[in-house]
């Protein structure tokens, strides 16, 4: 490795560590201030709050890494350009691509590391953070479990199951209900393609059948029918497994299985593609930062680079958020 490459790499890594630390602290402070009232209302201990943020740190790192990388590249290149170091490199026959290649390679390695963490550490840490939030920080009953690509709710009257949960429409797809007696034996089964939870507390089921096991247990089909189950939609909403707690391949299997059964899973498809978008942003923003930083020394220096970085980061965030919102709307 050349002396110049080692030097630029060392400066970039030092700046990247500083930017990651600064952005992480800023994010944690803002998030804590936003949640402080909730923490105090539920009398969460200091240890529980610290564990909550410790488990949430991997996901936070995943979200802030593109911003930190953007600022690190901008500041590193801007400082080197301001000291005319790039001019000296160009005079020595070293091209711009050769000069910034170590930084771009580092950003690519970071993207690979975040993608790997997203498949291993992040889902586990998100589950632990949500467990602490539900049981300690924001106490509440976890009613639903996700298993075999389905959501399962154990209620006082029986077991409900659904393939797809749509919180916005308060709708379930691939609905099943098993009514159980005191000995945990099924006495009734209801299947429906769709189930909508109504304001009055009833369920409106569409394209299904009802089977009572006493007697001949013959299934009685129906097109649209209302049922009064003791369980509510809130049990599914509280227990729904967020895509952030699934790996890319788990979510991909769930989307493929649900699509093959004919259910609308576009919301989960958006989350699936977003799992690749966030790590790749580390490479994209680093490529955008280099030309901006080389122009900044002649028009304002490092502070202009920081301002440009914040502007680029904001525009990328707006573009990504808009794309996700449009995708979720179908």
C-alpha positions as CSV (number, residue, x, y, z in Angstrom):
1,X,0.0,0.0,0.0
2,X,1.4,3.4,-1.0
3,X,2.2,6.1,1.5
4,X,-0.4,8.4,-0.1
5,X,-3.1,5.7,0.1
6,X,-2.3,5.0,3.7
7,X,-2.4,8.6,4.6
8,X,-5.8,9.3,2.9
9,X,-7.3,6.2,4.3
10,X,-6.1,7.1,7.8
11,X,-7.6,10.6,7.5
12,X,-10.9,9.3,6.2
13,X,-11.3,6.6,8.8
14,X,-10.5,9.1,11.6
15,X,-13.1,11.5,10.2
16,X,-15.6,8.7,9.6
17,X,-15.3,7.6,13.2
18,X,-15.8,11.2,14.4
19,X,-18.8,11.7,12.2
20,X,-20.4,8.4,13.2
21,X,-19.9,9.2,16.9
22,X,-21.3,12.7,16.5
23,X,-24.3,11.7,14.5
24,X,-25.0,8.8,16.8
25,X,-24.9,11.0,19.9
26,X,-27.1,13.6,18.3
27,X,-29.6,10.9,17.2
28,X,-29.7,9.4,20.7
29,X,-30.2,12.8,22.4
30,X,-33.1,13.8,20.1
31,X,-34.7,10.4,20.5
32,X,-34.4,10.4,24.3
33,X,-35.9,13.9,24.5
34,X,-38.8,12.7,22.3
35,X,-39.4,9.6,24.5
36,X,-38.5,11.0,27.9
37,X,-42.1,11.6,28.9
38,X,-43.0,8.0,28.0
39,X,-40.1,6.6,30.0
40,X,-40.9,8.6,33.1
41,X,-44.7,7.9,32.8
42,X,-44.0,4.1,32.9
43,X,-41.2,4.5,35.5
44,X,-38.6,2.8,33.4
45,X,-35.3,2.3,35.3
46,X,-32.0,3.7,34.0
47,X,-30.8,0.2,33.3
48,X,-33.9,-0.6,31.2
49,X,-33.5,2.6,29.2
50,X,-29.8,1.9,28.6
51,X,-30.5,-1.7,27.5
52,X,-33.3,-0.4,25.2
53,X,-30.8,2.0,23.4
54,X,-28.0,-0.6,23.5
55,X,-30.2,-3.1,21.6
56,X,-31.5,-0.3,19.3
57,X,-27.9,0.9,18.5
58,X,-27.4,-1.5,15.5
59,X,-30.5,-0.3,13.7
60,X,-29.7,3.3,14.5
61,X,-26.2,2.8,13.1
62,X,-27.7,1.3,9.9
63,X,-29.9,4.4,9.5
64,X,-27.2,7.1,10.3
65,X,-24.3,5.5,8.5
66,X,-25.1,7.1,5.1
67,X,-25.2,10.6,6.7
68,X,-21.9,10.0,8.6
69,X,-20.2,8.6,5.5
70,X,-21.4,11.6,3.4
71,X,-20.0,14.1,5.9
72,X,-16.7,12.1,6.4
73,X,-16.0,12.1,2.6
74,X,-17.0,15.7,2.2
75,X,-14.8,17.0,5.1
76,X,-11.8,14.7,4.3
77,X,-11.7,15.6,0.6
78,X,-12.4,19.3,1.3
79,X,-9.6,19.6,3.9
80,X,-7.1,17.8,1.6
81,X,-8.1,20.0,-1.4
82,X,-7.9,23.2,0.7
83,X,-4.3,22.2,1.6
84,X,-3.6,21.7,-2.2
85,X,-2.8,18.1,-1.5
86,X,-4.9,17.0,-4.5
87,X,-3.1,19.4,-6.7
88,X,0.2,17.8,-5.6
89,X,-1.2,14.4,-6.3
90,X,-2.4,15.4,-9.8
91,X,1.0,16.9,-10.5
92,X,2.6,13.6,-9.5
93,X,0.5,11.7,-12.1
94,X,-2.1,10.3,-9.6
95,X,-5.6,10.6,-11.0
96,X,-8.6,11.7,-9.0
97,X,-10.1,8.2,-9.2
98,X,-6.9,6.6,-7.9
99,X,-6.7,9.2,-5.0
100,X,-10.3,8.7,-3.8
101,X,-10.5,4.9,-4.5
102,X,-9.5,3.9,-0.9
103,X,-12.3,6.0,0.5
104,X,-14.9,4.6,-2.0
105,X,-13.6,1.1,-1.2
106,X,-14.1,1.7,2.5
107,X,-17.6,2.9,1.9
108,X,-18.3,-0.3,-0.2
109,X,-16.9,-2.4,2.7
110,X,-19.1,-0.6,5.1
111,X,-22.1,-1.2,2.9
112,X,-21.3,-4.9,2.9
113,X,-20.8,-4.9,6.7
114,X,-24.2,-3.2,7.3
115,X,-25.9,-5.6,4.9
116,X,-24.3,-8.5,6.8
117,X,-25.4,-7.0,10.1
118,X,-28.9,-6.5,8.7
119,X,-29.1,-10.3,8.1
120,X,-27.8,-11.3,11.5
121,X,-27.4,-8.8,14.3
122,X,-30.1,-6.2,13.5
123,X,-33.2,-8.4,13.5
124,X,-32.1,-10.0,16.8
125,X,-31.3,-6.6,18.4
126,X,-34.6,-5.2,17.2
127,X,-36.6,-8.0,18.7
128,X,-34.8,-7.5,22.1
129,X,-35.4,-3.8,21.9
130,X,-39.1,-4.3,21.2
131,X,-39.3,-6.8,24.0
132,X,-37.9,-4.3,26.5
133,X,-40.2,-1.6,25.1
134,X,-43.3,-3.8,25.5
135,X,-42.5,-5.4,28.8
136,X,-40.6,-2.6,30.6
137,X,-40.5,0.8,28.9
138,X,-44.1,0.7,27.4
139,X,-45.8,-2.2,29.3
140,X,-48.4,-4.1,27.3
141,X,-49.5,-7.6,26.4
142,X,-48.0,-9.2,23.4
143,X,-50.8,-11.3,21.9
144,X,-49.6,-12.3,18.5
145,X,-46.7,-14.5,17.4
146,X,-45.2,-14.9,13.9
147,X,-44.5,-18.5,12.8
148,X,-44.6,-20.5,9.6
149,X,-45.3,-17.3,7.6
150,X,-48.5,-16.6,9.6
151,X,-49.6,-14.5,12.5
152,X,-51.1,-16.4,15.4
153,X,-53.2,-14.9,18.3
154,X,-54.2,-16.9,21.4
155,X,-57.3,-15.3,22.9
156,X,-59.8,-16.3,25.5
157,X,-62.2,-17.9,23.0
158,X,-59.8,-19.6,20.7
159,X,-57.0,-19.1,18.2
160,X,-57.0,-16.6,15.3
161,X,-54.5,-16.7,12.4
162,X,-53.8,-14.6,9.4
163,X,-51.4,-14.6,6.5
164,X,-51.1,-10.9,5.9
165,X,-51.9,-8.0,8.3
166,X,-52.8,-4.6,6.9
167,X,-52.8,-2.0,9.8
168,X,-54.0,0.9,7.7
169,X,-57.1,-0.9,6.4
170,X,-57.6,-2.9,9.6
171,X,-57.8,-5.9,7.4
172,X,-56.5,-9.4,7.6
173,X,-55.9,-11.7,4.6
174,X,-55.9,-15.5,4.8
175,X,-58.0,-15.5,8.0
176,X,-58.6,-18.5,10.2
177,X,-60.4,-18.9,13.5
178,X,-60.4,-22.0,15.7
179,X,-62.9,-21.9,18.6
180,X,-61.8,-24.2,21.5
181,X,-63.5,-25.8,24.4
182,X,-62.2,-26.1,28.0
183,X,-60.2,-29.1,27.0
184,X,-58.5,-27.3,24.2
185,X,-60.5,-29.3,21.6
186,X,-61.8,-27.5,18.5
187,X,-65.5,-27.0,18.3
188,X,-65.7,-24.5,15.4
189,X,-63.5,-23.4,12.5
190,X,-64.0,-20.3,10.4
191,X,-61.9,-19.7,7.2
192,X,-62.1,-16.5,5.1
193,X,-60.1,-14.9,2.4
194,X,-60.4,-11.4,4.1
195,X,-61.4,-10.2,7.5
196,X,-62.1,-6.6,8.3
197,X,-62.4,-5.3,11.9
198,X,-65.4,-2.9,12.2
199,X,-65.8,0.0,14.5
200,X,-68.4,-1.7,16.6
201,X,-66.0,-4.6,17.5
202,X,-67.4,-7.1,15.0
203,X,-65.5,-8.8,12.2
204,X,-66.7,-8.8,8.6
205,X,-65.5,-11.9,6.8
206,X,-65.5,-12.3,3.0
207,X,-65.3,-15.4,0.8
208,X,-65.2,-18.0,3.5
209,X,-66.8,-21.0,5.2
210,X,-67.8,-22.0,8.7
211,X,-67.6,-25.5,10.1
212,X,-69.0,-26.7,13.5
213,X,-67.5,-29.9,14.5
214,X,-70.5,-31.2,16.5
215,X,-72.6,-33.4,14.1
216,X,-71.6,-33.8,10.5
217,X,-69.0,-31.0,10.6
218,X,-70.1,-29.9,7.1
219,X,-68.5,-26.6,5.9
220,X,-71.1,-23.8,5.2
221,X,-69.8,-21.4,2.7
222,X,-70.6,-17.6,2.8
223,X,-69.7,-14.6,0.6
224,X,-69.9,-11.9,3.3
225,X,-70.8,-12.5,6.9
226,X,-70.3,-10.8,10.3
227,X,-68.9,-12.6,13.3
228,X,-68.5,-11.6,16.9
229,X,-65.1,-12.9,18.1
230,X,-63.8,-12.0,21.6
231,X,-60.4,-11.1,20.1
232,X,-59.8,-7.7,18.4
233,X,-57.6,-6.3,15.7
234,X,-55.4,-4.7,18.3
235,X,-53.9,-8.1,19.2
236,X,-52.6,-8.5,15.7
237,X,-51.3,-4.8,15.6
238,X,-49.5,-5.3,18.9
239,X,-47.9,-8.5,18.0
240,X,-47.2,-7.9,14.3
241,X,-43.6,-8.7,13.5
242,X,-42.1,-5.7,11.8
243,X,-40.0,-6.3,8.7
244,X,-37.0,-4.9,10.7
245,X,-37.1,-8.0,12.8
246,X,-36.8,-10.3,9.8
247,X,-33.8,-11.0,7.7
248,X,-33.8,-10.3,4.0
249,X,-34.3,-14.0,3.1
250,X,-37.0,-14.5,5.8
251,X,-39.0,-11.5,4.5
252,X,-38.4,-12.6,0.9
253,X,-39.8,-16.1,1.7
254,X,-42.8,-14.5,3.4
255,X,-43.5,-12.2,0.4
256,X,-43.2,-15.0,-2.1
257,X,-45.4,-17.4,-0.1
258,X,-48.1,-14.8,0.5
259,X,-48.0,-13.7,-3.2
260,X,-48.4,-17.3,-4.4
261,X,-51.5,-17.5,-2.2
262,X,-52.9,-14.5,-4.0
263,X,-52.6,-11.9,-1.2
264,X,-51.6,-8.3,-1.5
265,X,-48.2,-7.9,0.0
266,X,-46.9,-4.8,-1.8
267,X,-46.2,-3.1,1.6
268,X,-43.8,-5.9,2.5
269,X,-42.2,-5.8,-0.9
270,X,-41.3,-2.2,-0.4
271,X,-39.7,-3.1,3.0
272,X,-37.9,-5.9,1.2
273,X,-36.3,-3.6,-1.4
274,X,-35.6,-1.0,1.3
275,X,-33.4,-3.6,3.1
276,X,-31.0,-3.3,0.2
277,X,-31.4,0.5,-0.3
278,X,-30.0,1.6,3.1
279,X,-26.6,-0.2,2.9
280,X,-26.1,0.8,-0.8
281,X,-26.7,4.5,0.2
282,X,-23.2,4.4,1.8
283,X,-21.6,4.0,-1.7
284,X,-24.0,6.3,-3.5
285,X,-23.5,9.3,-1.2
286,X,-19.7,8.8,-1.2
287,X,-19.7,9.1,-5.0
288,X,-21.9,12.2,-4.8
289,X,-19.7,13.8,-2.1
290,X,-16.3,13.9,-4.0
291,X,-17.1,16.4,-6.8
292,X,-19.0,18.6,-4.3
293,X,-16.0,18.6,-1.9
294,X,-13.5,19.5,-4.6
295,X,-15.5,22.6,-5.5
296,X,-16.0,23.7,-1.9
297,X,-12.5,25.0,-1.0
298,X,-12.8,27.7,-3.6
299,X,-16.3,28.7,-2.4
300,X,-16.4,28.6,1.3
301,X,-14.2,25.8,2.6
302,X,-15.1,23.1,5.1
303,X,-18.3,24.7,6.4
304,X,-19.6,24.9,2.9
305,X,-18.8,21.1,2.6
306,X,-20.8,20.4,5.8
307,X,-23.7,22.5,4.5
308,X,-23.6,20.7,1.2
309,X,-23.5,17.4,3.0
310,X,-26.5,18.2,5.0
311,X,-28.4,19.4,1.9
312,X,-27.4,16.2,-0.1
313,X,-28.4,14.0,2.9
314,X,-31.7,15.8,3.2
315,X,-32.5,15.4,-0.5
316,X,-31.5,11.7,-0.4
317,X,-33.8,11.2,2.6
318,X,-36.7,13.0,0.9
319,X,-36.2,10.9,-2.3
320,X,-36.1,7.7,-0.3
321,X,-39.0,8.5,2.0
322,X,-41.1,9.6,-1.0
323,X,-40.3,6.4,-2.9
324,X,-41.2,4.3,0.2
325,X,-44.5,6.2,0.7
326,X,-45.5,5.8,-2.9
327,X,-44.6,2.2,-2.8
328,X,-46.7,1.6,0.3
329,X,-49.7,3.3,-1.3
330,X,-49.4,0.8,-4.2
